[in-house]
Amino acid sequence: MTYYLAVKSKKSRFKYYAIEPLKLRVKFLMDSQLNPVERMLIYIKYLKRRAMNNTISYIHTRCLINFRARSVIRRFRMSRIQMKNYASMGRIYGVAKSA
């Protein structure tokens, strides 16, 4: 189940990066005064349809080891639990477990 969630978040990340430039272009065309009203209504419908599915806030950073979504340290892309285990074993360079 957790591997499925990791694949799902990866797919949504790729979808976000593919659609975001298109959304910016549509917003630019909406702001320009050269478009007729009908075309602007089509642009508004398009943005509403795409708004909730592909926002960056829905994409989770996941641990590379156990695919945990909560408490992930971005620099190492590991959860705090795995970070604690690997730091205590001395497998992460530059990180020492404090006493």
C-alpha positions, 0 to 999 in steps of 0.5 A: 500500500505504501509503495502505491502511494509513493508512485501516486505522489510521483505521478502527481508531481510529474502531472503538476510540472507538465500542467503548470506552464499551461496554467500560467499561459491561460492566466496570462491570456485571461489578464490580457484585454484583447480577448473577447468575453466568450473566450475568457469564460472558456479560460475560467472554466478550464482553470476551475477544472484544473485547479484542485487536481494539480496543486503543489500542496497535494504532492507529498514528500516521501521517505525513500526507505519506507515511503512514510509521508510524515516528518520527512527531512528534505535534505536527506529525503528520509523520515525522522525514524530512519534518520535516527536509525541510520545516524545511530549506526553511523551511516550518514556522514556529517551527522552524529547522534547527540547524547 
